[in-house]
């Protein structure tokens, strides 16, 4: 390897071709800084009529030697990335490529949670309007984890540009409003399905709130919080 490294890849779409190119580069350098990869679209592909004349999308990905030689991200707490953490990293990288968002994906893990964080670049597309996109990505990641690992899985959190802290503040405000509504109407208030981490935020915010109590109902990944007057 001299000044850099270059690979060529194909796919049904440009996004898929970029993803395949990244995978090739990562096999050479597991610690690759994805934000340093440059893409040249050779062909956007073509779908022929009734499948005749199909041509794949083709891209060339290149990265300089410094990025290829960069050290791998810091290991997770137990010193070895779990299968769930690896799956989350893979999922978020694919989503970033599909959205054409130039960012870095970091995954950290503790005893209860696996957190994937996207940083760098314009993350507006990842977060979406009112957080709808990142919430959908987190919901998808938890649903995939539940299907693959069942009740033994850890909770999955997906964050970008500090969105989760803002989300916590939103959930706490929602919890207070729901408690006020339950108290005034005497009727239980059912919140939207949430991950166990987000449900815990609601439970903790209302645990000392006079006159109301909370409980979780439903099955994962559709479990939700019910706020009701005592």
Buried (B, 14 or more C-beta within 10 A) or exposed (E): EEEBBEBBBBBEBBBBBBBBBBBBBBEEBEEBBBBBBEBEEBEEBEEEEEEEEEEBBBBBBBBBEEBBEBEEBEEBEEEEBBEBBEBBBBBBBBBBBBBEBBBBBBBBBEEEBBBBBBBBBEBEBBBBEEBEBBBEBBBBBBBBBBEEBEEEBBBBBBBBBEBBEEBBEBBBEBBBEBBBBBBEEEEBBBBEBBBBBBBBBBBEBBEEBEEBBBEBEEEBBEBBBBBBBE
